[in-house]
């Protein structure tokens, strides 16, 4: 295995074209530098430097030039690793859970904005349905989570009302006998709102498409395959909002809540919570 210390000496000699000047750069004697080069040449089995008769001026051989190129890359990677280890030890980690049914583009933009102003914080994100994130909070495997839930259904750091609407594709023609639905899996509050409101209105329904992805539900609706329930923030240009005039009952809003696993929050957790509060409120 190549010795990084010897490679550093080789690079210095190649750059300086002199044992004397290289010795000054690495803070060693000229004889020590010369011995290190000999050890490296012995290790690789090739002459790496050409020396003139005076011994003052040196130039790399073809193999020496090649090895110097590799050496620079290896030394850069080693330094990068040292820097990463040194900096990560000073980072405060915040583990946050994000709902699968949240606009991924919107959330990544928010988190990117936060990281730009908080380089001292390392985010560890996980995604899942809100019921799964609640279990993770209870187990202590995440520090905080954004949850879709019934309004006022528990303590939280911050909350935002989420108006819900029925949506269909712009060319969607509803069948007369039943409502074809595109819904999230069991445990999603949007699914609960859709099925309960249709049951209350005594309308037949059938799930024809299921997905944990917001993009999947949006696409199924836009294609005309089915109707669904979405927050107003997730309605696309390819969607048409349906209401009582179309035979779809009005929907009560749900709530997006930022919930912490434990209080009080750490400084890093509070920093992220404050940023999310402002970013989501102004979006």
N, C-alpha and C positions, 0 to 999 in steps of 0.2 A: 504494500500500500504506500502510495506517495505521501511524503511528509510535507505538510503545508508550510512549515517553517523553512524547509529547504527550497520549496517552490517560491516562497516570497523572496528569498535571497537570489534565486535565479532571475526572477523578474527585475529586481533592482540592478543586477549586474548587466542584464541585457539592455535595460533602459539607460544606464549610465555609461555603458561601454568601458567601465573601469572598476577594478576591484576596490581601489581606494575610495572613490566616490560612493560606491555601493555600500562599503563598510560604514561610511558616515551616515547613510540613510537608515541602516538597520542597527546602528549603535553597537557595532562590533569591530574587532580589529581586522585588519586586512587578511592576516593569516587565518583567522577563524572563517572568514567568508570564503577564502580559497579552499579550506578544508571541507566546508559545507558543499561547495560545488563538486569537489572530488567524490564526496559521499553520494551525492545525487547521481553523478555519472556512473558510479559503481552500481547503484541501485537499478538504474534503467539499462545499463549495459551499452551505453553509447557516449561518445564525446559530445558535449553540449556547447562548448565554447572553443573558439580559436584564439590563441594568444600570440601577440607579436614577440619579437626577440627580446624586447625590453621587459615584457611582462606587464607593462603599464596599460596597454590598450587591448581590449578584447572584443570579439564579435561572436554572435551565436552561429553555430553550425545550422544546417538545414533542420536537423532533429531538435536542436536547441531552440530554434525559432518556433517550431511546432509545439514543443512542450511548454514554452513560455506563453503561447496563446491559450493552451488548456489551463495553465497555472493561473492566469488572470481570471478566467471564468470560475475556477474552483475557489479562489480566494474571495471573489465577489459573493459567491453563494454562501461561503462560510461566514462572511461578515453580515450578510443578510439574515442568516440564521441567528447569529448573536444578537443583532438588533431586535429581531422579532421576539426572542426570548426575554430580552431586557425590557422591552416596552410592554409585552403582554402581562408581565408581573405587576405592572402598575395600573392595569386596566381594571375597571369595575365591571363585572358581568351582570347583565340583566337578562333574565329568561322570560320571554313574553310569548303567549299563545295568541294566535290570530285565527278568526273564523274562516272556514273554507268558503263560505258564501259571501265574503267581503270582496269588493273590487280589488283585485291583485295589483293592477296598475296604480290605482289611487293609493293603496297602502305602501307599496314599494317607494313611491314618490315621497310619501310622508316620512318613512324611515330613512330614506336617503338624505332628506333635508335635516333630520335630527343628527345623523352621523356626521354631517358636515360641520355642525356646531358643537359636537360632543365627541371629539376624538379620544377622550379618556374613558369612554364607555364601550364595552364590547357587547353587542346584542346577540343573543342566541334565540332564534325564532322557531316556533313550531306551529303547525296549522292543523285544524281539525274541526269537527262539528262542535257547536257550543257545549253540548252535553259532555263530550269527551274532554274539552278544555276545563270544564268544571271539575271533573274527576282529577285531572292533572293538578289543578290548584289545591284540591283537598289532599292530594298525595304529597304536595310540596315539590313536585318536579318542575314547576314553573313558578315564577314570582308574581306575574300578573297576566291578565288575559282580557281581550275584548270579546264580549259575549253578546249574542242576540238573545233577548229574554222578554218576559212579560214586564211591563212598566212597573217600577217600584217593588220588584220582587226580592229585594235584599240590599244590604249595604254595598256601596261602591265608591270608587275614587272620583268618578265622573260619569255622567250619562247623557245621552242624546236621544230625543224621540225619533222614531223612524216610521214615517207614514208609509203605508202599504197600499198597493193598487193591483188590480187585475190587468194583465197585459196579454195581448195576442199579436200575431204578425199582421202587417198592414193588409195582407191579402187573405187573411184567415177567414174561412167560412165555417162557422160552428155547426156541428151536426144537431139535428133537432131533438134527438133522443137523449143525449148525455153530453157531459162536459169532459173533454179529453185534457188531461193534466200533465204538465211537466213539473216534477217536484223533487225536492231534496229528500234524503233518507229520513226514516223515523227519528224523532227527537228535534227536528227543525221547527222553529216556531212559524215560519212561512207555510210549511206543510200543514201544520195544525190549524192555522187561520183559514187556509183554503178549504180543507175538508169539512171543518166544523160549520163554516158559513154556508157551504153548499148543502150540508145535511139540514141545517136550520131552515134553509129556503126550500127544502124538499126537492132538491135537484139531483138527478143521477149523475155520477161522475165515475171516471176510470183513469187510472194512471197509465200513461202510454210511454213515458220517458222519465228516467230517474238519474240523478247525477249529484255528486257532492260539489261540483264546480259551478260557480256563478256563470262562467263563460259558456258552459254546456247548457245550462238552463236558458240563458239568453239566446243561444243559437237555435235551440229547439223551438222556442217561441217565434223567433224571427222567420224561421222556415215555414211556419204555418202548421207545424206538427201538433201543437198543443197550446193551451193557455197556461198561465202560471200566476203566482203572486210574487211580486218583487217590491223592494223599497223604491220610492220615487227616484232616488239617486242612481239606481241601476237600470232605469228605463232607457232604451236605445232609440235612435232615429228610426230603426226598422220595426219598432213596436207601436202598437196602438193601445191606448188606455181604455179599458172597458168599465162601465158603471151600471147603475140600476137601470138605465134606459136600455142597456144591452142584455138585461137579465142577470146581472152579477151584483150581489149585495155589497154594500159598503163595508170596508174593513177597518177595524180599530187598529191603531198604530202599535208597533212593538217598541222595544228599547234597545239601543246599543249602549252597553255599560262596560266601563273599564274597572275591573275588579282585581284587588290585590290578595295574595295568599296570606299575608300577615301585615300587621301594622305595629309600629310605625314603619313607613317606607324608608329605605336607605336613601342617601343623597342621590345616587345614580337613578334609582327607581323613581324618586320624586322628580328628577330632571326630565325623565322620559314621560312621566305622567303629565307634567305641565305642558310639555311640547305637544303631546297627543291631544290634550284638552283644547289647546288653541288651534291646532291644525285641523282637527275634525270639525270644530265649531265654525271655522271660517271657510270650509270646503263647500 
